Amino acid sequence: MAPDIATAQWRQVEAAGLNQIRFAWAGALQPQQAHYYRLQGPLVLVECGNTQNNANHIHTVWRDLTNDFGGDIFSAHHNQIVHR
């Protein structure tokens, strides 16, 4: 993130309470083995997946849960398709 955006995001996360953030891990504990982790709080979700090519290719996502690209994709999906 650009420094000004990172600073604003961090201030919001701190204001919501760092003690509200949870950590989850899935996968191996050894080097070069697939793994995934996430940090999730009331305002933010950070995911890191390292599963490709003997765990040497990382993907990371930061989501602002209060401004998720202006829409709720999951709800929109459920409103359009009947689930039985």
Secondary structure, DSSP 4 states (H G I P E B T S, - for coil): --HHHHHHHHHHHHHH-GGG-EEEEEE-SSTTS-EEEEEE-SSEEEEEEEEETTTTEEEEEEEETTSSTTS-HHHHHHHHS---
